[in-house]
Amino acid sequence: MRFLILMDGLRTDLVWVAWALLPGVAVYLIRAPKTLRSWQKAVARTVGAVLLTVFGFVSLVLAVGMWLGADPPREHVGFVSPSGARDALLSHSSLRDSSATQVSVKEGCCRRLIAYEYFGDGDDYMDARSVRWIDDHHLAIRYSQDPSGQQKCLTRVGDVMVSCEPQPEPFPARPAEPKP
């Protein structure tokens, strides 16, 4: 049984294993230790050099792509319940055209349950006044409604009751119309 689990993991990661072995094969071909004829040695070294060059170029492109596609830095604000037994975490990140906000509640040592989540074109930034603990089992979250984005506020996460308090979307003030 353990062997089957190992083989299943190897099969799913086979592309990465082959990618890791590629430089070794390329270096072996460049060295061409047991080739007697000079034309065979030249072909093996050329193929090895091409493999090593392609490996380096593709690795560089992947590294730059992962760096550019990475999530933006997140701002975090922590909230501790009045007794200190529970905590919540407000995380926010802004892109050029959108923003993402999450409020999560810690459960146990290593697990976080998401109570509020937003992703959209607007800026739904919530500050330290937006989240507060009422007691160890009740959390209040105030947020601005944004119909253009995806918002979700759960009323219960684990054993914590969440009070979701949507605020109306702020509208720009209209200039007063002159009376005739």
C-alpha positions in Angstrom: 0.0 0.0 0.0 2.8 2.4 0.9 4.4 1.7 -2.5 1.2 2.6 -4.3 1.0 5.9 -2.5 4.6 6.6 -3.4 4.1 5.7 -7.0 1.0 7.9 -7.3 2.9 10.9 -5.9 5.8 10.2 -8.3 3.4 9.9 -11.3 1.8 13.3 -10.5 5.3 14.9 -10.0 6.9 13.1 -13.0 7.3 16.3 -15.0 9.2 18.0 -12.2 11.4 15.0 -11.6 12.2 14.9 -15.4 12.9 18.7 -15.2 15.3 18.2 -12.3 17.1 15.4 -14.1 17.5 17.3 -17.4 20.6 19.3 -16.3 22.4 16.1 -15.2 21.7 14.5 -18.6 22.9 17.6 -20.4 26.2 17.7 -18.4 26.7 14.0 -19.0 26.3 14.5 -22.8 28.7 17.5 -22.7 31.3 15.4 -21.0 30.7 12.4 -23.3 33.0 10.1 -21.4 32.9 6.9 -23.3 32.6 8.1 -26.9 35.6 7.1 -29.0 34.8 8.7 -32.3 35.2 12.5 -32.6 32.0 13.1 -34.6 29.9 11.3 -32.0 31.5 13.3 -29.2 30.8 16.5 -31.1 27.2 15.6 -31.6 26.7 14.6 -28.0 28.4 17.8 -26.7 26.2 19.9 -29.0 23.0 18.2 -27.9 24.1 18.6 -24.3 24.8 22.3 -24.7 21.5 22.9 -26.4 19.6 21.0 -23.6 21.4 23.0 -21.0 20.7 26.3 -22.8 17.0 25.5 -23.2 16.8 24.4 -19.5 18.4 27.7 -18.4 16.2 29.8 -20.6 12.9 28.0 -19.7 13.8 28.1 -16.0 14.5 31.9 -16.2 11.1 32.4 -17.9 9.3 30.3 -15.3 11.0 32.2 -12.4 10.1 35.6 -13.9 6.6 34.5 -14.6 6.1 33.2 -11.0 7.6 36.5 -9.6 5.3 38.7 -11.8 2.2 36.5 -11.1 2.7 36.4 -7.3 0.1 37.8 -5.0 0.6 41.4 -3.9 1.8 42.0 -0.4 -0.9 41.7 2.2 -1.6 44.0 5.1 -2.6 42.1 8.3 -4.4 43.4 11.5 -5.0 41.0 14.3 -7.9 41.1 16.8 -7.9 39.3 20.1 -11.1 38.5 22.0 -11.7 40.1 25.4 -10.5 37.1 27.4 -7.6 36.5 25.0 -8.7 33.0 24.1 -9.7 33.7 20.4 -8.2 35.7 17.7 -9.3 37.0 14.2 -7.1 38.2 11.4 -8.0 40.9 8.8 -5.9 40.6 5.6 -6.1 43.1 2.8 -4.2 43.4 -0.5 -4.7 46.0 -3.3 -3.9 45.5 -6.9 -4.0 48.3 -9.5 -7.5 47.5 -10.6 -8.9 45.4 -7.7 -8.6 44.5 -4.1 -9.1 41.5 -1.8 -10.0 41.4 1.8 -10.4 38.4 4.2 -11.4 38.1 7.9 -10.5 34.7 9.3 -10.9 33.2 12.8 -8.3 30.9 14.2 -9.5 27.5 15.3 -7.0 25.3 17.2 -3.3 25.7 16.6 -3.0 25.6 12.8 -6.4 26.2 11.2 -8.1 29.4 10.1 -11.8 29.6 9.1 -12.8 32.4 6.7 -15.7 34.5 8.0 -15.6 37.3 5.4 -14.2 37.4 1.9 -14.2 40.1 -0.8 -12.7 40.3 -4.2 -13.6 43.0 -6.7 -12.9 46.1 -8.6 -13.7 48.5 -5.8 -11.6 49.1 -2.7 -13.3 47.3 0.2 -10.6 48.2 2.6 -11.6 47.6 6.2 -9.7 49.2 9.0 -9.3 48.3 12.7 -12.8 49.6 13.5 -14.4 47.2 11.1 -13.8 44.0 13.2 -14.4 43.6 16.9 -15.0 40.8 19.3 -18.1 41.0 21.5 -17.1 38.0 23.5 -15.2 34.7 22.8 -18.0 33.3 20.6 -19.4 36.4 18.9 -17.6 38.5 16.3 -18.9 41.6 14.6 -17.8 42.6 11.1 -18.8 45.9 9.4 -18.1 46.2 5.7 -19.1 48.3 2.7 -21.4 46.8 0.2 -20.0 46.6 -3.3 -22.3 45.1 -5.9 -19.6 45.0 -8.5 -17.4 42.6 -6.4 -17.8 39.1 -4.9 -18.6 39.4 -1.2 -19.4 36.7 1.2 -19.9 36.9 5.0 -20.7 33.8 6.9 -22.9 34.0 10.0 -21.1 31.1 11.6 -17.6 29.7 11.4 -16.7 26.9 13.8 -18.2 27.7 17.1 -18.1 31.5 16.5 -21.3 33.4 15.6 -20.5 36.2 13.2 -22.6 39.4 13.0 -22.3 40.7 9.5 -23.2 44.4 9.3 -23.2 45.7 5.7 -22.9 49.4 5.4 -24.5 51.2 2.4 -22.1 52.0 -0.5 -20.9 55.6 -0.1 -22.2 57.8 -2.9 -20.5 61.0 -4.0 -22.3 64.1 -2.8 -24.5 65.7 -5.5 -24.2 69.4 -6.0 -27.3 71.3 -5.0 -29.5 72.2 -8.0 -30.3 75.9 -8.3 -34.0 76.8 -7.7 -35.8 78.7 -10.4 
